[in-house]
């Protein structure tokens, strides 16, 4: 087991915030539509769709909404062609930020993202300017009311790269994105229900901000996350209010 993880602190609190955002269903519907359009509606062969459906279910999205989003994707009935776009930049105190979008108009999206950065004291950077700080990985978070030894044993036997303890007592299982679905299924079948899980960009180092800079940084993050085309915002800030 490795040492403490800042990712767990950031993500399990961000998950609670995201659940309160009115746009969460809209973003998930868009992701389900794109995932099914790219690789079909079979979740056994389309892990991206499986993950999107899992997130939608966790967000209490009705099955009918999920079904319609899948049908829209495989039927291509809406004539909207979403494409993926990633933007990188810096926030307060040199904090690294990655913004992942699904858009039908790159010109509009890049202008909105650039404005959100600059309005609150950030700077949009070139491609690759901060992505080297992050690692694409699967992460599964568990609370401390579990059999830790059994969790570690099963995780490492079924493809986990590491199991990390968090300052708050949480356990974080880290794995390759390609092993994520199978590992999560195996753990669930063994009785381990996760508090939060995702495949995303995990920062490998962090910048801790004071109270004043944390407020400024939160304004940048909120502005980015409130944009219609934004799906995910990753950063390496440890905010004072976290």
TITOR-840006 format. One record per residue (C-alpha): chain; residue number from 1; residue in three letters; y, z, x. Coordinates in steps of 0.2 Angstrom, whole numbers, plus 5000, padded with zeros to 4 digits. Layout:
! residues N
+-------+------+------+------+------+------+
: chain : resi : resn :    y :    z :    x :
+-------+------+------+------+------+------+
:     A :  NUM :  ALA :    Y :    Z :    X :
...
+-------+------+------+------+------+------+
//
This chain:
! residues 242
+-------+------+------+------+------+------+
: chain : resi : resn :    y :    z :    x :
+-------+------+------+------+------+------+
:     A :    1 :  UNK : 5000 : 5000 : 5000 :
:     A :    2 :  UNK : 5017 : 4996 : 5006 :
:     A :    3 :  UNK : 5033 : 5006 : 5005 :
:     A :    4 :  UNK : 5046 : 5007 : 4991 :
:     A :    5 :  UNK : 5051 : 4992 : 4981 :
:     A :    6 :  UNK : 5069 : 4989 : 4975 :
:     A :    7 :  UNK : 5063 : 4975 : 4964 :
:     A :    8 :  UNK : 5054 : 4987 : 4952 :
:     A :    9 :  UNK : 5070 : 4997 : 4949 :
:     A :   10 :  UNK : 5080 : 4981 : 4945 :
:     A :   11 :  UNK : 5067 : 4972 : 4935 :
:     A :   12 :  UNK : 5061 : 4985 : 4923 :
:     A :   13 :  UNK : 5079 : 4990 : 4918 :
:     A :   14 :  UNK : 5084 : 4972 : 4917 :
:     A :   15 :  UNK : 5069 : 4969 : 4905 :
:     A :   16 :  UNK : 5076 : 4982 : 4893 :
:     A :   17 :  UNK : 5093 : 4974 : 4894 :
:     A :   18 :  UNK : 5087 : 4956 : 4891 :
:     A :   19 :  UNK : 5077 : 4962 : 4876 :
:     A :   20 :  UNK : 5094 : 4967 : 4868 :
:     A :   21 :  UNK : 5102 : 4950 : 4872 :
:     A :   22 :  UNK : 5104 : 4939 : 4856 :
:     A :   23 :  UNK : 5100 : 4923 : 4866 :
:     A :   24 :  UNK : 5083 : 4928 : 4873 :
:     A :   25 :  UNK : 5073 : 4919 : 4859 :
:     A :   26 :  UNK : 5083 : 4903 : 4862 :
:     A :   27 :  UNK : 5079 : 4904 : 4881 :
:     A :   28 :  UNK : 5061 : 4907 : 4878 :
:     A :   29 :  UNK : 5060 : 4893 : 4865 :
:     A :   30 :  UNK : 5068 : 4881 : 4877 :
:     A :   31 :  UNK : 5055 : 4886 : 4891 :
:     A :   32 :  UNK : 5040 : 4885 : 4879 :
:     A :   33 :  UNK : 5046 : 4867 : 4874 :
:     A :   34 :  UNK : 5048 : 4861 : 4892 :
:     A :   35 :  UNK : 5032 : 4869 : 4898 :
:     A :   36 :  UNK : 5022 : 4861 : 4884 :
:     A :   37 :  UNK : 5031 : 4844 : 4887 :
:     A :   38 :  UNK : 5027 : 4845 : 4906 :
:     A :   39 :  UNK : 5008 : 4850 : 4905 :
:     A :   40 :  UNK : 5002 : 4850 : 4887 :
:     A :   41 :  UNK : 4998 : 4864 : 4875 :
:     A :   42 :  UNK : 4982 : 4871 : 4883 :
:     A :   43 :  UNK : 4987 : 4888 : 4890 :
:     A :   44 :  UNK : 4971 : 4888 : 4900 :
:     A :   45 :  UNK : 4977 : 4873 : 4911 :
:     A :   46 :  UNK : 4996 : 4876 : 4909 :
:     A :   47 :  UNK : 5000 : 4893 : 4917 :
:     A :   48 :  UNK : 5019 : 4890 : 4914 :
:     A :   49 :  UNK : 5016 : 4889 : 4896 :
:     A :   50 :  UNK : 5005 : 4904 : 4895 :
:     A :   51 :  UNK : 5018 : 4914 : 4904 :
:     A :   52 :  UNK : 5032 : 4908 : 4892 :
:     A :   53 :  UNK : 5021 : 4913 : 4877 :
:     A :   54 :  UNK : 5017 : 4930 : 4884 :
:     A :   55 :  UNK : 5036 : 4933 : 4887 :
:     A :   56 :  UNK : 5039 : 4927 : 4869 :
:     A :   57 :  UNK : 5026 : 4938 : 4862 :
:     A :   58 :  UNK : 5033 : 4953 : 4872 :
:     A :   59 :  UNK : 5050 : 4949 : 4864 :
:     A :   60 :  UNK : 5043 : 4950 : 4847 :
:     A :   61 :  UNK : 5045 : 4931 : 4843 :
:     A :   62 :  UNK : 5035 : 4926 : 4828 :
:     A :   63 :  UNK : 5020 : 4915 : 4830 :
:     A :   64 :  UNK : 5028 : 4901 : 4819 :
:     A :   65 :  UNK : 5043 : 4900 : 4831 :
:     A :   66 :  UNK : 5031 : 4898 : 4846 :
:     A :   67 :  UNK : 5020 : 4885 : 4837 :
:     A :   68 :  UNK : 5036 : 4875 : 4833 :
:     A :   69 :  UNK : 5042 : 4875 : 4851 :
:     A :   70 :  UNK : 5025 : 4869 : 4857 :
:     A :   71 :  UNK : 5025 : 4855 : 4844 :
:     A :   72 :  UNK : 5042 : 4850 : 4849 :
:     A :   73 :  UNK : 5037 : 4849 : 4867 :
:     A :   74 :  UNK : 5021 : 4839 : 4865 :
:     A :   75 :  UNK : 5028 : 4828 : 4851 :
:     A :   76 :  UNK : 5045 : 4825 : 4859 :
:     A :   77 :  UNK : 5053 : 4824 : 4843 :
:     A :   78 :  UNK : 5070 : 4831 : 4847 :
:     A :   79 :  UNK : 5076 : 4817 : 4859 :
:     A :   80 :  UNK : 5083 : 4830 : 4871 :
:     A :   81 :  UNK : 5077 : 4829 : 4889 :
:     A :   82 :  UNK : 5079 : 4845 : 4898 :
:     A :   83 :  UNK : 5079 : 4846 : 4917 :
:     A :   84 :  UNK : 5078 : 4860 : 4929 :
:     A :   85 :  UNK : 5092 : 4864 : 4940 :
:     A :   86 :  UNK : 5094 : 4878 : 4952 :
:     A :   87 :  UNK : 5111 : 4884 : 4959 :
:     A :   88 :  UNK : 5114 : 4897 : 4973 :
:     A :   89 :  UNK : 5129 : 4907 : 4978 :
:     A :   90 :  UNK : 5137 : 4924 : 4983 :
:     A :   91 :  UNK : 5143 : 4938 : 4973 :
:     A :   92 :  UNK : 5153 : 4954 : 4978 :
:     A :   93 :  UNK : 5149 : 4960 : 4996 :
:     A :   94 :  UNK : 5139 : 4945 : 5000 :
:     A :   95 :  UNK : 5126 : 4948 : 4987 :
:     A :   96 :  UNK : 5114 : 4933 : 4985 :
:     A :   97 :  UNK : 5112 : 4925 : 4968 :
:     A :   98 :  UNK : 5100 : 4912 : 4962 :
:     A :   99 :  UNK : 5104 : 4904 : 4945 :
:     A :  100 :  UNK : 5089 : 4894 : 4936 :
:     A :  101 :  UNK : 5094 : 4883 : 4922 :
:     A :  102 :  UNK : 5087 : 4871 : 4910 :
:     A :  103 :  UNK : 5100 : 4858 : 4905 :
:     A :  104 :  UNK : 5102 : 4841 : 4896 :
:     A :  105 :  UNK : 5119 : 4839 : 4905 :
:     A :  106 :  UNK : 5120 : 4843 : 4924 :
:     A :  107 :  UNK : 5139 : 4840 : 4925 :
:     A :  108 :  UNK : 5142 : 4852 : 4911 :
:     A :  109 :  UNK : 5130 : 4865 : 4918 :
:     A :  110 :  UNK : 5136 : 4865 : 4936 :
:     A :  111 :  UNK : 5154 : 4866 : 4930 :
:     A :  112 :  UNK : 5150 : 4881 : 4919 :
:     A :  113 :  UNK : 5140 : 4890 : 4933 :
:     A :  114 :  UNK : 5154 : 4887 : 4946 :
:     A :  115 :  UNK : 5167 : 4894 : 4934 :
:     A :  116 :  UNK : 5157 : 4910 : 4931 :
:     A :  117 :  UNK : 5155 : 4913 : 4950 :
:     A :  118 :  UNK : 5174 : 4910 : 4954 :
:     A :  119 :  UNK : 5181 : 4919 : 4939 :
:     A :  120 :  UNK : 5174 : 4936 : 4944 :
:     A :  121 :  UNK : 5176 : 4935 : 4963 :
:     A :  122 :  UNK : 5160 : 4925 : 4968 :
:     A :  123 :  UNK : 5157 : 4909 : 4977 :
:     A :  124 :  UNK : 5145 : 4895 : 4973 :
:     A :  125 :  UNK : 5135 : 4889 : 4988 :
:     A :  126 :  UNK : 5126 : 4874 : 4994 :
:     A :  127 :  UNK : 5107 : 4871 : 4990 :
:     A :  128 :  UNK : 5097 : 4883 : 5001 :
:     A :  129 :  UNK : 5112 : 4894 : 5006 :
:     A :  130 :  UNK : 5103 : 4910 : 4999 :
:     A :  131 :  UNK : 5085 : 4905 : 4993 :
:     A :  132 :  UNK : 5078 : 4909 : 5010 :
:     A :  133 :  UNK : 5081 : 4928 : 5006 :
:     A :  134 :  UNK : 5069 : 4927 : 4991 :
:     A :  135 :  UNK : 5051 : 4924 : 4989 :
:     A :  136 :  UNK : 5042 : 4915 : 4974 :
:     A :  137 :  UNK : 5029 : 4928 : 4968 :
:     A :  138 :  UNK : 5021 : 4935 : 4954 :
:     A :  139 :  UNK : 5025 : 4953 : 4950 :
:     A :  140 :  UNK : 5017 : 4965 : 4938 :
:     A :  141 :  UNK : 5024 : 4983 : 4935 :
:     A :  142 :  UNK : 5014 : 4998 : 4929 :
:     A :  143 :  UNK : 5020 : 5016 : 4925 :
:     A :  144 :  UNK : 5013 : 5031 : 4934 :
:     A :  145 :  UNK : 5001 : 5036 : 4920 :
:     A :  146 :  UNK : 4987 : 5026 : 4927 :
:     A :  147 :  UNK : 4972 : 5028 : 4939 :
:     A :  148 :  UNK : 4981 : 5022 : 4954 :
:     A :  149 :  UNK : 4966 : 5021 : 4965 :
:     A :  150 :  UNK : 4957 : 5010 : 4953 :
:     A :  151 :  UNK : 4973 : 4999 : 4950 :
:     A :  152 :  UNK : 4974 : 4996 : 4969 :
:     A :  153 :  UNK : 4955 : 4993 : 4971 :
:     A :  154 :  UNK : 4955 : 4980 : 4957 :
:     A :  155 :  UNK : 4971 : 4972 : 4961 :
:     A :  156 :  UNK : 4966 : 4969 : 4980 :
:     A :  157 :  UNK : 4949 : 4963 : 4975 :
:     A :  158 :  UNK : 4956 : 4950 : 4963 :
:     A :  159 :  UNK : 4970 : 4941 : 4973 :
:     A :  160 :  UNK : 4984 : 4953 : 4975 :
:     A :  161 :  UNK : 4994 : 4953 : 4991 :
:     A :  162 :  UNK : 5000 : 4971 : 4989 :
:     A :  163 :  UNK : 5002 : 4986 : 4978 :
:     A :  164 :  UNK : 5019 : 4994 : 4981 :
:     A :  165 :  UNK : 5025 : 5012 : 4975 :
:     A :  166 :  UNK : 5042 : 5013 : 4968 :
:     A :  167 :  UNK : 5054 : 5028 : 4969 :
:     A :  168 :  UNK : 5053 : 5031 : 4951 :
:     A :  169 :  UNK : 5034 : 5032 : 4952 :
:     A :  170 :  UNK : 5030 : 5014 : 4946 :
:     A :  171 :  UNK : 5017 : 5004 : 4954 :
:     A :  172 :  UNK : 5021 : 4985 : 4957 :
:     A :  173 :  UNK : 5007 : 4973 : 4960 :
:     A :  174 :  UNK : 5013 : 4958 : 4970 :
:     A :  175 :  UNK : 5003 : 4941 : 4971 :
:     A :  176 :  UNK : 5004 : 4923 : 4973 :
:     A :  177 :  UNK : 5012 : 4913 : 4958 :
:     A :  178 :  UNK : 4995 : 4904 : 4957 :
:     A :  179 :  UNK : 4985 : 4920 : 4955 :
:     A :  180 :  UNK : 4997 : 4928 : 4943 :
:     A :  181 :  UNK : 4988 : 4924 : 4926 :
:     A :  182 :  UNK : 4970 : 4928 : 4932 :
:     A :  183 :  UNK : 4975 : 4944 : 4940 :
:     A :  184 :  UNK : 4985 : 4950 : 4925 :
:     A :  185 :  UNK : 4971 : 4945 : 4914 :
:     A :  186 :  UNK : 4959 : 4955 : 4925 :
:     A :  187 :  UNK : 4970 : 4970 : 4925 :
:     A :  188 :  UNK : 4972 : 4970 : 4906 :
:     A :  189 :  UNK : 4953 : 4968 : 4904 :
:     A :  190 :  UNK : 4951 : 4984 : 4915 :
:     A :  191 :  UNK : 4963 : 4994 : 4904 :
:     A :  192 :  UNK : 4979 : 4992 : 4913 :
:     A :  193 :  UNK : 4993 : 4987 : 4902 :
:     A :  194 :  UNK : 5009 : 4982 : 4911 :
:     A :  195 :  UNK : 5027 : 4988 : 4908 :
:     A :  196 :  UNK : 5034 : 4971 : 4914 :
:     A :  197 :  UNK : 5028 : 4956 : 4923 :
:     A :  198 :  UNK : 5035 : 4939 : 4928 :
:     A :  199 :  UNK : 5033 : 4925 : 4940 :
:     A :  200 :  UNK : 5050 : 4923 : 4949 :
:     A :  201 :  UNK : 5061 : 4925 : 4964 :
:     A :  202 :  UNK : 5059 : 4942 : 4973 :
:     A :  203 :  UNK : 5073 : 4947 : 4985 :
:     A :  204 :  UNK : 5066 : 4952 : 5002 :
:     A :  205 :  UNK : 5081 : 4962 : 5007 :
:     A :  206 :  UNK : 5095 : 4970 : 4997 :
:     A :  207 :  UNK : 5113 : 4974 : 4997 :
:     A :  208 :  UNK : 5118 : 4991 : 4990 :
:     A :  209 :  UNK : 5135 : 4992 : 4981 :
:     A :  210 :  UNK : 5147 : 5006 : 4977 :
:     A :  211 :  UNK : 5153 : 5010 : 4960 :
:     A :  212 :  UNK : 5168 : 4999 : 4960 :
:     A :  213 :  UNK : 5159 : 4984 : 4967 :
:     A :  214 :  UNK : 5145 : 4987 : 4955 :
:     A :  215 :  UNK : 5156 : 4984 : 4941 :
:     A :  216 :  UNK : 5163 : 4968 : 4948 :
:     A :  217 :  UNK : 5146 : 4962 : 4952 :
:     A :  218 :  UNK : 5140 : 4965 : 4934 :
:     A :  219 :  UNK : 5154 : 4955 : 4927 :
:     A :  220 :  UNK : 5147 : 4940 : 4938 :
:     A :  221 :  UNK : 5130 : 4943 : 4932 :
:     A :  222 :  UNK : 5134 : 4944 : 4914 :
:     A :  223 :  UNK : 5145 : 4929 : 4914 :
:     A :  224 :  UNK : 5131 : 4919 : 4922 :
:     A :  225 :  UNK : 5117 : 4926 : 4910 :
:     A :  226 :  UNK : 5128 : 4922 : 4895 :
:     A :  227 :  UNK : 5129 : 4904 : 4899 :
:     A :  228 :  UNK : 5118 : 4893 : 4886 :
:     A :  229 :  UNK : 5109 : 4883 : 4900 :
:     A :  230 :  UNK : 5105 : 4898 : 4911 :
:     A :  231 :  UNK : 5087 : 4904 : 4910 :
:     A :  232 :  UNK : 5086 : 4916 : 4924 :
:     A :  233 :  UNK : 5097 : 4925 : 4936 :
:     A :  234 :  UNK : 5090 : 4933 : 4952 :
:     A :  235 :  UNK : 5100 : 4943 : 4964 :
:     A :  236 :  UNK : 5098 : 4956 : 4978 :
:     A :  237 :  UNK : 5111 : 4969 : 4973 :
:     A :  238 :  UNK : 5107 : 4987 : 4971 :
:     A :  239 :  UNK : 5120 : 4992 : 4958 :
:     A :  240 :  UNK : 5127 : 5009 : 4957 :
:     A :  241 :  UNK : 5123 : 5011 : 4939 :
:     A :  242 :  UNK : 5105 : 5006 : 4942 :
+-------+------+------+------+------+------+
//
